Amino acid sequence: MNKFRFATAILDFSKRRGGAEKYLVDLCTRMVREGHEVHIYAEKWDEEGQGIYFHRLKTIPFPKSLRLLSFAIRATKEIEKGNYDLTLGVGNTLRADILQPHGGVHWAWFWRSLRAYDDPILWTIKFLGRIFSLKQWVSGWIEDAPYRKQKLPKIIAISDMVKQDMMHWYKIPEDQIVVIYNDSILATVNIVRRSENSIILEMSSLFYLCLIISG
């Protein structure tokens, strides 16, 4: 199996956080065991070691909208400098070879979660609170960025609902989205060849990335 240089980014690389954080810790730990070179770009992490290369990113700490925006811009810029064989985005960077947003589709959540409020006054209050929240718009802009590229990344949805949301909100053709649930266990991925315009992957299981149980 060819070994490759891999990079991803997340604010807090910590198994204690659960969700995307735990998923990436498990994934990267496994990739290191398989002999790959793994780089993490983060604000903070639990502990060093395990053969992972950590890169600390400084962000604008307040308000939260600027923290998220500064992290996305700086992480994307620093990862691109590394010229890695394979990069993974989980929803907080502006570009990646493989996109697997663990938060689903932001705008789908924005409207779907409002259905919980039957009272029209409460609904309006919640709606206006989100409309005037800079964090909501920044989160949406960051999420939108990879889909605005002329050449789309490889896209993985973590559920059928997320796939449908991607198709609806971003007009992604169905055959360009693969659903891989977080409890899927895939073996390994082998980069056979990478050129300027394509990544050729040899799969020992279902898809592009080795995924292990998370959550």
C-alpha positions as CSV (number, residue, x, y, z in Angstrom):
1,M,0.0,0.0,0.0
2,N,1.3,3.4,-0.9
3,K,1.9,5.8,2.1
4,F,0.7,9.3,1.7
5,R,0.7,12.7,3.4
6,F,-2.7,13.6,4.9
7,A,-4.0,16.8,6.5
8,T,-7.2,18.0,8.1
9,A,-8.3,20.8,10.4
10,I,-10.6,21.2,13.4
11,L,-10.7,23.8,16.2
12,D,-10.3,21.3,19.0
13,F,-8.7,17.9,18.3
14,S,-10.1,16.1,21.3
15,K,-11.7,12.7,21.7
16,R,-13.6,14.0,24.7
17,R,-15.6,16.4,22.6
18,G,-17.4,13.6,20.6
19,G,-18.9,14.1,17.1
20,A,-16.5,15.3,14.5
21,E,-13.7,15.7,17.0
22,K,-13.8,12.1,18.2
23,Y,-14.2,10.9,14.6
24,L,-11.0,12.7,13.5
25,V,-9.0,11.5,16.5
26,D,-9.9,7.9,15.7
27,L,-9.4,8.3,12.0
28,C,-6.0,10.0,12.3
29,T,-4.8,7.5,15.0
30,R,-5.6,4.6,12.7
31,M,-4.0,6.3,9.7
32,V,-0.7,6.7,11.6
33,R,-0.8,3.1,12.6
34,E,-1.1,2.2,8.9
35,G,2.1,4.3,8.2
36,H,0.7,7.5,6.8
37,E,2.0,10.9,7.6
38,V,-0.9,12.8,9.3
39,H,-1.0,16.5,10.0
40,I,-3.6,18.3,12.2
41,Y,-4.3,22.0,12.1
42,A,-6.1,23.1,15.2
43,E,-6.4,25.7,18.0
44,K,-5.7,23.1,20.6
45,W,-5.4,19.4,21.2
46,D,-5.5,17.0,24.1
47,E,-1.9,15.7,23.9
48,E,0.9,15.4,21.4
49,G,2.4,12.2,20.3
50,Q,0.9,9.2,18.6
51,G,3.0,10.1,15.5
52,I,0.7,13.0,14.5
53,Y,2.1,16.3,13.4
54,F,0.3,19.2,15.0
55,H,0.1,22.7,13.7
56,R,-1.3,25.4,16.1
57,L,-3.4,28.1,14.5
58,K,-4.0,31.4,16.1
59,T,-7.5,32.8,15.6
60,I,-9.4,35.9,16.5
61,P,-11.0,34.7,19.8
62,F,-14.0,37.0,19.9
63,P,-16.7,37.2,18.7
64,K,-17.3,33.6,17.8
65,S,-18.1,34.5,14.2
66,L,-14.6,35.9,13.7
67,R,-13.1,32.9,15.5
68,L,-14.8,30.6,13.0
69,L,-13.9,32.8,10.0
70,S,-10.3,33.3,11.0
71,F,-9.8,29.6,11.6
72,A,-11.3,28.6,8.2
73,I,-9.2,31.1,6.3
74,R,-5.9,30.3,8.1
75,A,-6.4,26.6,8.2
76,T,-7.1,26.5,4.5
77,K,-4.1,28.7,3.7
78,E,-1.7,26.7,5.8
79,I,-2.9,23.3,4.6
80,E,-2.5,24.4,1.0
81,K,1.1,25.4,1.7
82,G,1.8,21.8,2.8
83,N,1.1,20.4,-0.6
84,Y,-0.4,17.2,0.9
85,D,-1.4,14.2,-1.1
86,L,-4.9,14.2,0.5
87,T,-6.9,16.7,2.5
88,L,-10.2,16.2,4.3
89,G,-12.7,18.9,5.2
90,V,-15.3,18.4,7.9
91,G,-17.1,21.7,7.5
92,N,-14.7,24.3,8.8
93,T,-12.3,24.9,5.9
94,L,-12.8,26.5,2.5
95,R,-11.3,23.8,0.4
96,A,-10.4,20.1,0.6
97,D,-10.0,17.1,-1.7
98,I,-12.6,15.2,0.3
99,L,-15.6,16.9,1.9
100,Q,-17.4,15.2,4.8
101,P,-19.3,17.8,6.7
102,H,-20.3,16.4,10.1
103,G,-22.7,19.2,10.9
104,G,-24.9,18.4,7.9
105,V,-26.1,21.3,5.7
106,H,-26.2,24.6,7.7
107,W,-29.1,26.2,5.8
108,A,-31.2,23.0,6.0
109,W,-30.7,23.0,9.8
110,F,-31.5,26.7,9.9
111,W,-35.0,26.2,8.6
112,R,-35.7,22.7,9.8
113,S,-35.0,23.5,13.5
114,L,-37.5,26.4,13.4
115,R,-40.3,23.8,12.9
116,A,-40.0,23.1,16.6
117,Y,-41.7,26.4,17.4
118,D,-45.5,26.3,16.9
119,D,-46.1,29.6,18.5
120,P,-45.8,32.3,15.8
121,I,-44.4,34.9,18.2
122,L,-41.7,32.5,19.5
123,W,-41.0,31.4,15.9
124,T,-40.5,35.0,14.8
125,I,-38.2,35.8,17.8
126,K,-36.1,32.8,17.0
127,F,-36.1,33.5,13.3
128,L,-35.0,37.2,13.8
129,G,-32.4,36.1,16.3
130,R,-30.8,33.9,13.6
131,I,-31.2,36.4,10.8
132,F,-29.3,39.0,12.8
133,S,-26.7,36.6,14.1
134,L,-23.3,37.2,12.3
135,K,-22.3,33.7,13.4
136,Q,-25.1,32.1,11.4
137,W,-24.0,33.9,8.2
138,V,-20.3,33.2,8.7
139,S,-21.1,29.5,9.3
140,G,-23.1,29.4,6.2
141,W,-20.5,31.1,4.1
142,I,-17.7,28.8,5.3
143,E,-19.9,25.7,4.5
144,D,-20.8,27.1,1.1
145,A,-17.2,27.8,0.0
146,P,-16.2,24.2,-1.1
147,Y,-19.4,23.9,-3.2
148,R,-18.6,27.2,-5.0
149,K,-15.5,25.8,-6.6
150,Q,-15.6,24.9,-10.3
151,K,-14.2,21.5,-9.5
152,L,-16.1,19.9,-6.7
153,P,-14.3,17.9,-4.0
154,K,-15.2,14.3,-3.5
155,I,-18.3,14.5,-1.3
156,I,-19.3,12.2,1.5
157,A,-22.6,12.6,3.3
158,I,-23.0,11.0,6.8
159,S,-26.7,10.2,6.3
160,D,-29.3,9.9,3.6
161,M,-31.0,13.1,4.9
162,V,-27.7,15.0,4.6
163,K,-27.3,13.8,1.0
164,Q,-30.8,15.0,0.2
165,D,-30.0,18.4,1.8
166,M,-26.8,18.7,-0.3
167,M,-28.7,18.0,-3.4
168,H,-31.5,20.5,-2.6
169,W,-29.4,23.4,-1.3
170,Y,-26.3,23.0,-3.4
171,K,-27.7,21.3,-6.5
172,I,-25.1,18.6,-6.3
173,P,-25.9,15.7,-8.7
174,E,-26.9,12.6,-6.8
175,D,-24.2,10.5,-8.3
176,Q,-21.5,12.8,-7.0
177,I,-22.5,12.2,-3.3
178,V,-21.7,9.0,-1.5
179,V,-23.4,8.2,1.8
180,I,-21.1,6.6,4.4
181,Y,-22.5,6.3,7.9
182,N,-20.3,7.1,10.8
183,D,-20.6,3.6,12.1
184,S,-19.2,2.2,8.8
185,I,-15.8,0.4,9.0
186,L,-13.7,0.8,5.9
187,A,-10.3,-0.6,5.7
188,T,-7.7,1.5,3.9
189,V,-7.2,3.9,1.0
190,N,-4.3,3.8,-1.3
191,I,-3.4,6.8,-3.4
192,V,-2.2,5.3,-6.7
193,R,-1.6,8.6,-8.6
194,R,-2.2,12.2,-8.1
195,S,-2.0,14.8,-10.9
196,E,-2.9,18.4,-11.0
197,N,-6.5,17.8,-11.8
198,S,-7.3,14.4,-10.3
199,I,-6.7,12.0,-7.4
200,I,-6.8,8.3,-8.4
201,L,-7.6,6.1,-5.4
202,E,-7.4,2.4,-5.1
203,M,-9.9,1.2,-2.5
204,S,-9.7,-1.9,-0.4
205,S,-13.3,-1.3,0.7
206,L,-16.2,0.9,-0.2
207,F,-14.8,4.5,-0.7
208,Y,-12.1,7.1,-0.5
209,L,-11.3,7.2,3.2
210,C,-10.7,4.7,6.0
211,L,-13.5,5.4,8.4
212,I,-13.8,3.8,11.8
213,I,-16.6,3.7,14.4
214,S,-17.3,7.0,16.0
215,G,-20.0,8.2,18.3
